[in-house]
Amino acid sequence: MLPGPPRVPGAAPSGGAPDGVADRAFDAAAAAARATEAILADTLHGTSRGVVVDSPPGAGKSTLVVRAARELAAAGHPLMVIAQTNAQVDDLVLRLAEKDPELPVGRLHSSDPDPYDKALDDLPSVRKSAKAADLVGQDVVISTAAKWAHVRGVEPWSHAIVDEAYQMRSDALLAVAGLFERALFVGDPGQLDPFAIVGADQWAGLSYDPSASAVSTLLSHNPDLPQHRLPVSWRLPASAAPLVSDAFYPYTPFRSGTGPEDRLLSFGVASDGSAYDRVVDEAAASGWGLLELPARHTPRTDPEAVRAVARVVRRALDRGGAATSMRGAEPTPVTADRIAVGTAHRDQAAAIRAALAELGVHDVTVDTANRLQGREFDLTVVLHPLSGRPDATAFHLETGRLCVLASRHRHACVVVCRAGVADLLDDHPSTEPVQLGVQVKFPDGWEAMMSTWDQWSSHRVPLRGA
């Protein structure tokens, strides 16, 4: 099959303005509004059994889901919402309650001792139950795909919304498909692929591959379904959107909703001249910073890289960072809860948490790309997946993993890595087998690694004697 679909006519190449249109003529809010209205028109008034929406990072996917749910409910359509994790379910319930406190919402949960966020107990319009039959009559019922798969003996809902549809496996969609008549599928095609604990090579290329994403399987059987995309990221700043769009969304490009002057990250304490302060200043000024340690093959939990990550975070906090954006005229302090550290492996995250604790930092989010999906912060610090490695495996070249790590920030991202990534990639060209019937992901992980490294290298700050 071809590497991917052709570029959408008039779409913005390289995250820039649409063909023949100057940057100053691009109205982000108007473009986003047009896309949303078209999506809602197909969802509420179309005749297709499904509608697919591609969303780049921070494009307002959850806002779209909440609005679509409210409008479907207001139109008298019973609605079920399918999310992939309990945290996503609880977040959607809270968002719905905030937007429409009177809307009857059902939270279908498991029989575990602590099955949902206790904040839901304070919402009078939200009914909780482990049985779907107890929630019949609620305008909207929300649960995970895993829980919905066990629901039996209820009348099908007229509509469903599938959130994070690209992270849902096709076998999970098959298990719930009989519960609804029409569905809106919303997801981010650039994020991590659905997780499977067993190998699925024996099904690769087959129309019923259970490990394929729900969206890819849906479209392979229903290629004529309406497909939309959200064209604007409201999270990523103007400094980050072009790189992320080019590297991970070449066929569904997007723009930042803000201009170069709309956001500012500043510090109340001057730099001490250290590499840690200089890379933080570089990231604040340009959006990206690369703290490069000397080339060396290291254990996965490289002690020097771990300490470097922790010290970058410590200095950012010590210098009293403040973020200014369109959300408010006054600068907002960049406190520990507005900073995140991203890694490829859980043991790396654990080592960094310990290093931060030694420096007296306890409230910074430190986790793997899998667990950072869907979240946003003012400042992120990323331990590069290839740092110190002697090889470049398929796991470390996973496009979605790098995309998540590079797209969590609203203001700046600091990448910590050992030198030699370009040489490592040259020594380990992509050798993934080509399988018949499988759409090739483009760009592949190797290309995404190289293109992002080329960009980050222009913001390099060497760290000697690490």
C-alpha beads as a LAMMPS data file, in Angstrom:
LAMMPS data file: protein, C-alpha beads

466 atoms
465 bonds

1 atom types
1 bond types

-500.0 500.0 xlo xhi
-500.0 500.0 ylo yhi
-500.0 500.0 zlo zhi

Masses

1 110.0

Atoms # bond

1 1 1 0.000 0.000 0.000
2 1 1 1.022 3.643 -0.353
3 1 1 2.883 5.201 2.606
4 1 1 -0.060 7.416 3.420
5 1 1 -2.812 9.607 1.976
6 1 1 -2.027 12.612 -0.193
7 1 1 -1.771 15.978 1.486
8 1 1 -5.120 17.670 1.967
9 1 1 -5.498 20.417 -0.687
10 1 1 -4.920 23.823 0.832
11 1 1 -3.560 22.349 4.060
12 1 1 -0.570 23.942 5.665
13 1 1 2.715 22.226 4.792
14 1 1 5.382 22.338 7.471
15 1 1 2.865 23.664 9.984
16 1 1 2.762 26.913 8.015
17 1 1 0.021 28.860 6.320
18 1 1 -2.270 27.231 3.745
19 1 1 -1.088 27.412 0.135
20 1 1 -1.067 30.973 -1.189
21 1 1 -2.188 32.508 2.113
22 1 1 0.029 34.699 4.230
23 1 1 0.543 33.791 7.866
24 1 1 -1.135 36.967 9.041
25 1 1 -4.333 35.946 7.234
26 1 1 -4.696 32.690 9.165
27 1 1 -7.454 32.902 11.776
28 1 1 -6.898 29.938 14.090
29 1 1 -10.166 30.337 15.963
30 1 1 -12.176 30.559 12.751
31 1 1 -10.451 27.524 11.244
32 1 1 -11.084 25.474 14.390
33 1 1 -14.718 26.622 14.518
34 1 1 -15.324 25.640 10.874
35 1 1 -13.854 22.197 11.481
36 1 1 -15.956 21.694 14.618
37 1 1 -19.194 22.741 12.913
38 1 1 -18.547 20.326 10.035
39 1 1 -17.875 17.493 12.486
40 1 1 -21.041 18.194 14.473
41 1 1 -23.114 18.447 11.285
42 1 1 -21.991 14.999 10.156
43 1 1 -22.451 13.593 13.670
44 1 1 -25.939 14.963 14.324
45 1 1 -27.428 15.062 10.833
46 1 1 -25.363 12.717 8.667
47 1 1 -26.441 9.261 7.598
48 1 1 -23.119 7.403 7.887
49 1 1 -22.718 4.915 10.725
50 1 1 -19.425 6.485 11.707
51 1 1 -17.539 9.787 11.644
52 1 1 -13.752 9.899 12.148
53 1 1 -11.898 12.910 13.548
54 1 1 -8.096 13.194 13.591
55 1 1 -6.755 15.515 16.260
56 1 1 -3.180 16.744 16.754
57 1 1 -1.870 17.267 20.312
58 1 1 -3.788 19.906 22.235
59 1 1 -6.336 20.581 19.497
60 1 1 -9.325 20.501 21.849
61 1 1 -10.242 16.857 21.418
62 1 1 -11.845 16.590 24.860
63 1 1 -13.665 19.873 24.288
64 1 1 -15.086 18.441 21.059
65 1 1 -16.174 15.235 22.803
66 1 1 -17.929 17.187 25.562
67 1 1 -19.679 19.494 23.094
68 1 1 -20.768 16.617 20.861
69 1 1 -22.116 14.722 23.883
70 1 1 -24.121 17.726 25.048
71 1 1 -25.568 18.420 21.611
72 1 1 -26.501 14.785 21.020
73 1 1 -28.181 14.665 24.429
74 1 1 -30.018 17.932 23.758
75 1 1 -31.264 16.500 20.449
76 1 1 -32.776 13.547 22.299
77 1 1 -30.234 10.930 21.259
78 1 1 -29.299 8.458 24.037
79 1 1 -25.510 8.392 24.135
80 1 1 -22.773 6.103 25.372
81 1 1 -19.179 7.326 25.589
82 1 1 -16.244 4.932 25.359
83 1 1 -12.840 5.949 26.740
84 1 1 -9.718 3.856 27.188
85 1 1 -8.813 4.390 30.848
86 1 1 -10.668 5.155 34.057
87 1 1 -8.787 8.456 34.372
88 1 1 -10.087 9.508 30.948
89 1 1 -13.623 8.486 31.906
90 1 1 -13.557 10.459 35.157
91 1 1 -12.084 13.481 33.404
92 1 1 -14.888 13.461 30.819
93 1 1 -17.537 13.149 33.555
94 1 1 -16.050 16.127 35.399
95 1 1 -15.852 18.183 32.203
96 1 1 -19.474 17.428 31.331
97 1 1 -20.629 18.338 34.828
98 1 1 -18.693 21.598 34.683
99 1 1 -20.201 22.584 31.323
100 1 1 -23.735 21.369 32.068
101 1 1 -24.421 20.737 35.791
102 1 1 -28.006 19.647 35.072
103 1 1 -27.130 17.010 32.450
104 1 1 -27.946 13.476 33.741
105 1 1 -24.718 11.486 33.378
106 1 1 -24.117 7.849 34.251
107 1 1 -20.673 6.638 35.328
108 1 1 -20.485 2.897 34.626
109 1 1 -17.650 1.478 36.695
110 1 1 -16.073 -1.789 37.726
111 1 1 -16.663 -3.667 40.967
112 1 1 -13.215 -2.805 42.311
113 1 1 -13.004 -1.272 45.810
114 1 1 -12.036 2.192 44.479
115 1 1 -13.446 2.280 40.931
116 1 1 -13.756 6.021 40.226
117 1 1 -12.552 9.476 41.257
118 1 1 -14.243 10.428 44.538
119 1 1 -14.778 13.937 43.171
120 1 1 -17.712 12.448 41.271
121 1 1 -19.539 11.913 44.572
122 1 1 -20.005 15.685 44.834
123 1 1 -21.877 15.909 41.516
124 1 1 -25.653 15.496 42.061
125 1 1 -26.374 14.948 38.356
126 1 1 -23.965 12.004 38.107
127 1 1 -25.204 8.502 38.939
128 1 1 -22.627 5.746 39.513
129 1 1 -23.166 2.023 39.160
130 1 1 -21.390 -1.190 38.225
131 1 1 -24.485 -2.294 36.268
132 1 1 -25.515 -0.692 32.978
133 1 1 -29.174 -1.476 33.679
134 1 1 -29.067 0.904 36.666
135 1 1 -28.080 3.771 34.370
136 1 1 -30.811 3.378 31.756
137 1 1 -32.495 6.743 31.327
138 1 1 -29.369 8.829 31.841
139 1 1 -28.747 11.097 28.872
140 1 1 -25.077 10.113 28.726
141 1 1 -23.395 6.966 30.091
142 1 1 -19.603 6.850 30.176
143 1 1 -17.208 3.977 30.814
144 1 1 -14.052 2.283 29.591
145 1 1 -13.969 0.001 26.577
146 1 1 -13.041 -2.878 28.884
147 1 1 -16.155 -2.357 31.018
148 1 1 -18.478 -1.840 28.039
149 1 1 -17.298 -5.172 26.609
150 1 1 -19.067 -6.973 29.484
151 1 1 -22.407 -5.163 29.112
152 1 1 -25.260 -7.429 28.032
153 1 1 -29.034 -7.340 27.945
154 1 1 -29.564 -3.611 27.286
155 1 1 -31.114 -1.774 24.362
156 1 1 -28.479 -0.357 22.013
157 1 1 -27.751 3.337 22.282
158 1 1 -28.513 5.392 19.181
159 1 1 -25.129 7.105 19.332
160 1 1 -21.676 6.513 20.763
161 1 1 -18.547 8.609 21.048
162 1 1 -15.227 6.747 21.086
163 1 1 -12.526 8.880 22.698
164 1 1 -8.826 8.166 22.017
165 1 1 -9.983 5.920 19.192
166 1 1 -6.466 5.433 17.785
167 1 1 -5.392 3.924 21.113
168 1 1 -8.271 1.411 21.053
169 1 1 -7.541 -1.996 19.545
170 1 1 -9.884 -3.307 16.871
171 1 1 -10.796 -6.344 18.964
172 1 1 -12.014 -3.958 21.691
173 1 1 -14.177 -2.155 19.144
174 1 1 -15.628 -5.463 17.942
175 1 1 -16.573 -6.329 21.536
176 1 1 -18.713 -3.185 21.936
177 1 1 -19.950 -2.593 18.362
178 1 1 -23.347 -4.145 19.085
179 1 1 -24.121 -1.561 21.771
180 1 1 -24.630 1.435 19.457
181 1 1 -26.037 2.312 16.048
182 1 1 -23.828 5.267 15.035
183 1 1 -20.528 6.545 16.407
184 1 1 -18.137 9.487 16.430
185 1 1 -14.503 8.338 16.600
186 1 1 -12.071 10.965 17.927
187 1 1 -8.350 10.406 18.381
188 1 1 -4.767 11.439 17.743
189 1 1 -3.121 9.402 14.949
190 1 1 0.376 10.492 15.978
191 1 1 0.306 9.050 19.486
192 1 1 1.319 5.588 20.664
193 1 1 -0.286 2.618 18.960
194 1 1 -2.709 0.386 20.923
195 1 1 -0.971 -1.744 23.515
196 1 1 -0.945 -5.533 23.227
197 1 1 0.826 -7.942 25.586
198 1 1 1.161 -10.668 22.957
199 1 1 2.759 -10.663 19.522
200 1 1 0.414 -10.093 16.605
201 1 1 2.637 -10.707 13.593
202 1 1 0.514 -13.656 12.511
203 1 1 -2.415 -11.286 11.857
204 1 1 -0.451 -8.452 10.244
205 1 1 -2.098 -7.237 7.065
206 1 1 -5.340 -9.141 7.617
207 1 1 -8.620 -7.263 7.759
208 1 1 -9.377 -8.722 11.184
209 1 1 -6.004 -8.000 12.819
210 1 1 -7.064 -7.649 16.486
211 1 1 -4.019 -5.555 17.389
212 1 1 -4.678 -2.859 14.776
213 1 1 -6.233 0.395 15.941
214 1 1 -9.999 0.682 15.913
215 1 1 -9.816 3.523 13.397
216 1 1 -7.550 1.779 10.892
217 1 1 -9.730 -1.341 10.906
218 1 1 -12.905 0.734 10.705
219 1 1 -11.653 2.656 7.670
220 1 1 -10.296 -0.429 5.931
221 1 1 -13.832 -1.861 5.917
222 1 1 -15.619 1.495 5.493
223 1 1 -13.395 3.748 3.383
224 1 1 -16.255 6.123 2.536
225 1 1 -16.928 7.241 6.119
226 1 1 -16.683 11.019 6.642
227 1 1 -13.218 11.982 7.879
228 1 1 -12.333 15.295 9.501
229 1 1 -9.339 16.803 11.233
230 1 1 -8.879 19.534 13.807
231 1 1 -6.449 22.014 12.222
232 1 1 -5.145 23.914 15.240
233 1 1 -3.188 22.977 18.368
234 1 1 -3.996 25.242 21.285
235 1 1 -1.370 23.586 23.463
236 1 1 1.783 23.706 21.371
237 1 1 3.371 27.142 20.978
238 1 1 4.324 28.610 17.619
239 1 1 7.899 27.450 18.256
240 1 1 6.882 23.780 18.537
241 1 1 3.953 23.224 16.155
242 1 1 5.980 23.309 12.889
243 1 1 8.446 20.644 14.076
244 1 1 5.791 18.349 15.558
245 1 1 3.555 18.775 12.505
246 1 1 6.362 18.054 10.031
247 1 1 7.861 15.156 11.967
248 1 1 4.710 13.306 13.014
249 1 1 1.719 14.601 10.990
250 1 1 2.962 15.047 7.402
251 1 1 -0.435 14.209 5.878
252 1 1 -2.609 15.984 8.437
253 1 1 -0.604 19.170 9.119
254 1 1 -1.731 21.629 11.750
255 1 1 -0.959 25.095 13.058
256 1 1 -0.429 26.547 16.502
257 1 1 -3.343 28.608 17.744
258 1 1 -0.904 31.203 19.081
259 1 1 1.693 33.422 17.471
260 1 1 5.387 33.833 18.364
261 1 1 4.656 36.749 20.709
262 1 1 1.614 35.279 22.444
263 1 1 3.525 33.256 25.042
264 1 1 6.480 34.082 27.239
265 1 1 8.461 32.008 29.703
266 1 1 10.654 34.162 31.928
267 1 1 12.709 33.760 35.109
268 1 1 13.029 36.053 38.089
269 1 1 16.555 34.885 38.958
270 1 1 19.406 35.478 36.522
271 1 1 21.406 32.603 35.060
272 1 1 24.410 31.384 37.023
273 1 1 26.161 30.533 33.763
274 1 1 25.900 26.765 34.205
275 1 1 24.869 24.502 31.348
276 1 1 21.641 23.771 33.214
277 1 1 20.687 27.455 33.310
278 1 1 21.815 28.082 29.746
279 1 1 19.699 25.258 28.324
280 1 1 16.679 26.455 30.308
281 1 1 17.201 29.975 28.937
282 1 1 17.573 28.590 25.412
283 1 1 14.313 26.673 25.744
284 1 1 12.531 29.717 27.178
285 1 1 13.714 31.869 24.269
286 1 1 13.263 29.441 21.369
287 1 1 10.877 26.752 22.669
288 1 1 13.511 23.999 22.504
289 1 1 16.739 23.253 24.343
290 1 1 19.120 20.295 23.998
291 1 1 21.405 19.541 26.929
292 1 1 24.003 17.281 25.355
293 1 1 26.211 15.047 27.490
294 1 1 29.429 13.506 26.128
295 1 1 28.958 10.487 23.859
296 1 1 29.092 7.212 25.773
297 1 1 27.322 3.860 25.940
298 1 1 25.570 3.663 29.283
299 1 1 23.095 1.581 31.281
300 1 1 19.471 2.449 30.612
301 1 1 19.278 4.353 33.905
302 1 1 22.363 6.421 33.036
303 1 1 23.265 8.054 36.397
304 1 1 24.788 11.149 34.790
305 1 1 21.817 11.736 32.493
306 1 1 19.419 11.146 35.384
307 1 1 21.248 13.736 37.511
308 1 1 21.286 16.164 34.592
309 1 1 17.506 15.902 34.171
310 1 1 16.982 16.471 37.894
311 1 1 19.276 19.497 37.954
312 1 1 17.516 21.105 34.996
313 1 1 14.224 20.815 36.884
314 1 1 15.750 22.083 40.123
315 1 1 17.242 25.157 38.427
316 1 1 13.980 25.946 36.619
317 1 1 12.202 25.959 39.987
318 1 1 14.935 27.858 41.826
319 1 1 14.899 30.635 39.254
320 1 1 11.203 31.366 39.749
321 1 1 9.817 30.712 36.289
322 1 1 6.665 32.526 35.187
323 1 1 4.494 31.768 32.149
324 1 1 2.499 34.406 30.297
325 1 1 -0.111 33.423 27.719
326 1 1 -3.489 34.333 26.322
327 1 1 -5.135 32.612 29.289
328 1 1 -4.468 35.674 31.431
329 1 1 -2.647 38.973 31.372
330 1 1 -0.742 38.222 34.557
331 1 1 2.209 35.789 34.572
332 1 1 1.511 32.422 36.212
333 1 1 4.240 30.889 38.383
334 1 1 5.736 27.725 36.884
335 1 1 5.440 25.595 39.999
336 1 1 6.448 21.949 40.331
337 1 1 3.001 20.719 39.283
338 1 1 3.368 22.583 35.969
339 1 1 6.577 20.721 35.060
340 1 1 6.825 17.167 33.732
341 1 1 9.675 14.785 32.976
342 1 1 9.159 12.213 30.228
343 1 1 11.058 8.951 29.713
344 1 1 10.846 5.826 27.587
345 1 1 11.108 3.341 30.473
346 1 1 9.616 3.041 33.943
347 1 1 12.970 2.369 35.600
348 1 1 14.284 5.628 34.138
349 1 1 11.302 7.471 35.584
350 1 1 11.890 5.870 38.990
351 1 1 15.568 6.855 38.951
352 1 1 14.689 10.460 38.084
353 1 1 12.083 10.632 40.855
354 1 1 14.735 9.502 43.323
355 1 1 17.233 12.066 41.987
356 1 1 14.640 14.835 42.273
357 1 1 13.805 13.773 45.829
358 1 1 17.484 14.114 46.738
359 1 1 17.295 17.700 45.464
360 1 1 14.146 18.389 47.466
361 1 1 11.714 18.253 44.523
362 1 1 8.607 16.136 45.063
363 1 1 5.625 17.434 43.057
364 1 1 6.967 17.208 39.508
365 1 1 5.218 14.630 37.291
366 1 1 7.756 12.020 36.160
367 1 1 6.464 9.232 33.954
368 1 1 6.732 7.311 30.705
369 1 1 5.304 8.541 27.425
370 1 1 2.462 6.026 27.749
371 1 1 1.264 7.650 30.964
372 1 1 1.838 11.239 29.837
373 1 1 -0.500 10.911 26.848
374 1 1 -3.261 13.495 26.924
375 1 1 -1.605 15.690 29.577
376 1 1 -0.056 19.139 29.242
377 1 1 2.437 21.226 31.212
378 1 1 4.177 24.576 30.935
379 1 1 7.673 23.075 30.825
380 1 1 8.757 19.539 30.005
381 1 1 12.135 17.849 30.342
382 1 1 12.644 14.768 28.173
383 1 1 15.255 12.031 28.517
384 1 1 15.822 11.138 24.869
385 1 1 14.926 7.480 24.094
386 1 1 18.278 6.930 22.315
387 1 1 20.505 8.574 24.917
388 1 1 23.549 6.401 25.625
389 1 1 22.222 3.434 23.677
390 1 1 24.478 1.139 21.617
391 1 1 21.602 0.296 19.256
392 1 1 18.318 1.663 17.938
393 1 1 15.586 -0.924 18.500
394 1 1 12.013 -0.828 17.197
395 1 1 10.816 0.117 20.697
396 1 1 13.081 3.147 20.878
397 1 1 12.274 4.186 17.302
398 1 1 8.518 4.107 17.951
399 1 1 7.171 7.278 16.339
400 1 1 4.289 7.712 18.764
401 1 1 6.558 7.571 21.812
402 1 1 8.740 10.420 20.587
403 1 1 5.651 12.363 19.487
404 1 1 4.157 12.192 22.987
405 1 1 7.415 13.263 24.617
406 1 1 7.805 16.214 22.247
407 1 1 4.244 17.503 22.477
408 1 1 3.282 17.868 26.152
409 1 1 4.425 21.467 26.657
410 1 1 2.747 24.850 26.361
411 1 1 5.922 26.926 26.513
412 1 1 9.212 25.018 26.330
413 1 1 10.802 21.576 26.155
414 1 1 14.336 20.626 27.248
415 1 1 15.745 17.411 25.784
416 1 1 18.580 15.696 27.692
417 1 1 20.662 13.294 25.649
418 1 1 24.173 12.012 25.102
419 1 1 25.912 13.027 21.884
420 1 1 26.044 10.631 18.965
421 1 1 22.383 10.153 18.062
422 1 1 22.963 10.982 14.386
423 1 1 25.833 8.475 14.197
424 1 1 23.721 5.854 15.977
425 1 1 20.909 6.307 13.474
426 1 1 23.361 6.077 10.574
427 1 1 24.691 2.804 11.998
428 1 1 21.194 1.366 12.527
429 1 1 19.029 2.086 9.486
430 1 1 15.385 1.158 9.750
431 1 1 14.992 -2.562 9.071
432 1 1 11.358 -3.133 9.973
433 1 1 9.901 -5.843 7.707
434 1 1 7.448 -4.726 5.030
435 1 1 4.225 -6.710 5.354
436 1 1 1.623 -6.984 2.628
437 1 1 -1.642 -5.243 3.405
438 1 1 -0.178 -3.132 6.219
439 1 1 -0.215 0.609 5.653
440 1 1 3.312 1.882 6.197
441 1 1 3.574 4.552 8.876
442 1 1 5.230 7.623 7.424
443 1 1 7.443 9.064 8.576
444 1 1 8.782 6.011 10.324
445 1 1 10.544 6.203 13.666
446 1 1 13.988 6.452 12.128
447 1 1 13.050 9.475 10.046
448 1 1 11.216 11.155 12.928
449 1 1 14.254 10.665 15.162
450 1 1 16.571 12.171 12.575
451 1 1 14.390 15.170 11.721
452 1 1 13.771 16.106 15.349
453 1 1 17.446 15.637 16.213
454 1 1 18.474 17.951 13.388
455 1 1 16.157 20.639 14.766
456 1 1 17.121 20.186 18.416
457 1 1 20.826 20.239 17.562
458 1 1 20.505 23.911 16.635
459 1 1 19.585 24.554 20.293
460 1 1 22.431 22.489 21.757
461 1 1 24.101 23.349 25.072
462 1 1 27.057 21.015 25.832
463 1 1 27.412 19.623 29.332
464 1 1 31.035 18.734 30.023
465 1 1 32.282 16.628 32.900
466 1 1 28.829 15.138 33.525

Bonds

1 1 1 2
2 1 2 3
3 1 3 4
4 1 4 5
5 1 5 6
6 1 6 7
7 1 7 8
8 1 8 9
9 1 9 10
10 1 10 11
11 1 11 12
12 1 12 13
13 1 13 14
14 1 14 15
15 1 15 16
16 1 16 17
17 1 17 18
18 1 18 19
19 1 19 20
20 1 20 21
21 1 21 22
22 1 22 23
23 1 23 24
24 1 24 25
25 1 25 26
26 1 26 27
27 1 27 28
28 1 28 29
29 1 29 30
30 1 30 31
31 1 31 32
32 1 32 33
33 1 33 34
34 1 34 35
35 1 35 36
36 1 36 37
37 1 37 38
38 1 38 39
39 1 39 40
40 1 40 41
41 1 41 42
42 1 42 43
43 1 43 44
44 1 44 45
45 1 45 46
46 1 46 47
47 1 47 48
48 1 48 49
49 1 49 50
50 1 50 51
51 1 51 52
52 1 52 53
53 1 53 54
54 1 54 55
55 1 55 56
56 1 56 57
57 1 57 58
58 1 58 59
59 1 59 60
60 1 60 61
61 1 61 62
62 1 62 63
63 1 63 64
64 1 64 65
65 1 65 66
66 1 66 67
67 1 67 68
68 1 68 69
69 1 69 70
70 1 70 71
71 1 71 72
72 1 72 73
73 1 73 74
74 1 74 75
75 1 75 76
76 1 76 77
77 1 77 78
78 1 78 79
79 1 79 80
80 1 80 81
81 1 81 82
82 1 82 83
83 1 83 84
84 1 84 85
85 1 85 86
86 1 86 87
87 1 87 88
88 1 88 89
89 1 89 90
90 1 90 91
91 1 91 92
92 1 92 93
93 1 93 94
94 1 94 95
95 1 95 96
96 1 96 97
97 1 97 98
98 1 98 99
99 1 99 100
100 1 100 101
101 1 101 102
102 1 102 103
103 1 103 104
104 1 104 105
105 1 105 106
106 1 106 107
107 1 107 108
108 1 108 109
109 1 109 110
110 1 110 111
111 1 111 112
112 1 112 113
113 1 113 114
114 1 114 115
115 1 115 116
116 1 116 117
117 1 117 118
118 1 118 119
119 1 119 120
120 1 120 121
121 1 121 122
122 1 122 123
123 1 123 124
124 1 124 125
125 1 125 126
126 1 126 127
127 1 127 128
128 1 128 129
129 1 129 130
130 1 130 131
131 1 131 132
132 1 132 133
133 1 133 134
134 1 134 135
135 1 135 136
136 1 136 137
137 1 137 138
138 1 138 139
139 1 139 140
140 1 140 141
141 1 141 142
142 1 142 143
143 1 143 144
144 1 144 145
145 1 145 146
146 1 146 147
147 1 147 148
148 1 148 149
149 1 149 150
150 1 150 151
151 1 151 152
152 1 152 153
153 1 153 154
154 1 154 155
155 1 155 156
156 1 156 157
157 1 157 158
158 1 158 159
159 1 159 160
160 1 160 161
161 1 161 162
162 1 162 163
163 1 163 164
164 1 164 165
165 1 165 166
166 1 166 167
167 1 167 168
168 1 168 169
169 1 169 170
170 1 170 171
171 1 171 172
172 1 172 173
173 1 173 174
174 1 174 175
175 1 175 176
176 1 176 177
177 1 177 178
178 1 178 179
179 1 179 180
180 1 180 181
181 1 181 182
182 1 182 183
183 1 183 184
184 1 184 185
185 1 185 186
186 1 186 187
187 1 187 188
188 1 188 189
189 1 189 190
190 1 190 191
191 1 191 192
192 1 192 193
193 1 193 194
194 1 194 195
195 1 195 196
196 1 196 197
197 1 197 198
198 1 198 199
199 1 199 200
200 1 200 201
201 1 201 202
202 1 202 203
203 1 203 204
204 1 204 205
205 1 205 206
206 1 206 207
207 1 207 208
208 1 208 209
209 1 209 210
210 1 210 211
211 1 211 212
212 1 212 213
213 1 213 214
214 1 214 215
215 1 215 216
216 1 216 217
217 1 217 218
218 1 218 219
219 1 219 220
220 1 220 221
221 1 221 222
222 1 222 223
223 1 223 224
224 1 224 225
225 1 225 226
226 1 226 227
227 1 227 228
228 1 228 229
229 1 229 230
230 1 230 231
231 1 231 232
232 1 232 233
233 1 233 234
234 1 234 235
235 1 235 236
236 1 236 237
237 1 237 238
238 1 238 239
239 1 239 240
240 1 240 241
241 1 241 242
242 1 242 243
243 1 243 244
244 1 244 245
245 1 245 246
246 1 246 247
247 1 247 248
248 1 248 249
249 1 249 250
250 1 250 251
251 1 251 252
252 1 252 253
253 1 253 254
254 1 254 255
255 1 255 256
256 1 256 257
257 1 257 258
258 1 258 259
259 1 259 260
260 1 260 261
261 1 261 262
262 1 262 263
263 1 263 264
264 1 264 265
265 1 265 266
266 1 266 267
267 1 267 268
268 1 268 269
269 1 269 270
270 1 270 271
271 1 271 272
272 1 272 273
273 1 273 274
274 1 274 275
275 1 275 276
276 1 276 277
277 1 277 278
278 1 278 279
279 1 279 280
280 1 280 281
281 1 281 282
282 1 282 283
283 1 283 284
284 1 284 285
285 1 285 286
286 1 286 287
287 1 287 288
288 1 288 289
289 1 289 290
290 1 290 291
291 1 291 292
292 1 292 293
293 1 293 294
294 1 294 295
295 1 295 296
296 1 296 297
297 1 297 298
298 1 298 299
299 1 299 300
300 1 300 301
301 1 301 302
302 1 302 303
303 1 303 304
304 1 304 305
305 1 305 306
306 1 306 307
307 1 307 308
308 1 308 309
309 1 309 310
310 1 310 311
311 1 311 312
312 1 312 313
313 1 313 314
314 1 314 315
315 1 315 316
316 1 316 317
317 1 317 318
318 1 318 319
319 1 319 320
320 1 320 321
321 1 321 322
322 1 322 323
323 1 323 324
324 1 324 325
325 1 325 326
326 1 326 327
327 1 327 328
328 1 328 329
329 1 329 330
330 1 330 331
331 1 331 332
332 1 332 333
333 1 333 334
334 1 334 335
335 1 335 336
336 1 336 337
337 1 337 338
338 1 338 339
339 1 339 340
340 1 340 341
341 1 341 342
342 1 342 343
343 1 343 344
344 1 344 345
345 1 345 346
346 1 346 347
347 1 347 348
348 1 348 349
349 1 349 350
350 1 350 351
351 1 351 352
352 1 352 353
353 1 353 354
354 1 354 355
355 1 355 356
356 1 356 357
357 1 357 358
358 1 358 359
359 1 359 360
360 1 360 361
361 1 361 362
362 1 362 363
363 1 363 364
364 1 364 365
365 1 365 366
366 1 366 367
367 1 367 368
368 1 368 369
369 1 369 370
370 1 370 371
371 1 371 372
372 1 372 373
373 1 373 374
374 1 374 375
375 1 375 376
376 1 376 377
377 1 377 378
378 1 378 379
379 1 379 380
380 1 380 381
381 1 381 382
382 1 382 383
383 1 383 384
384 1 384 385
385 1 385 386
386 1 386 387
387 1 387 388
388 1 388 389
389 1 389 390
390 1 390 391
391 1 391 392
392 1 392 393
393 1 393 394
394 1 394 395
395 1 395 396
396 1 396 397
397 1 397 398
398 1 398 399
399 1 399 400
400 1 400 401
401 1 401 402
402 1 402 403
403 1 403 404
404 1 404 405
405 1 405 406
406 1 406 407
407 1 407 408
408 1 408 409
409 1 409 410
410 1 410 411
411 1 411 412
412 1 412 413
413 1 413 414
414 1 414 415
415 1 415 416
416 1 416 417
417 1 417 418
418 1 418 419
419 1 419 420
420 1 420 421
421 1 421 422
422 1 422 423
423 1 423 424
424 1 424 425
425 1 425 426
426 1 426 427
427 1 427 428
428 1 428 429
429 1 429 430
430 1 430 431
431 1 431 432
432 1 432 433
433 1 433 434
434 1 434 435
435 1 435 436
436 1 436 437
437 1 437 438
438 1 438 439
439 1 439 440
440 1 440 441
441 1 441 442
442 1 442 443
443 1 443 444
444 1 444 445
445 1 445 446
446 1 446 447
447 1 447 448
448 1 448 449
449 1 449 450
450 1 450 451
451 1 451 452
452 1 452 453
453 1 453 454
454 1 454 455
455 1 455 456
456 1 456 457
457 1 457 458
458 1 458 459
459 1 459 460
460 1 460 461
461 1 461 462
462 1 462 463
463 1 463 464
464 1 464 465
465 1 465 466
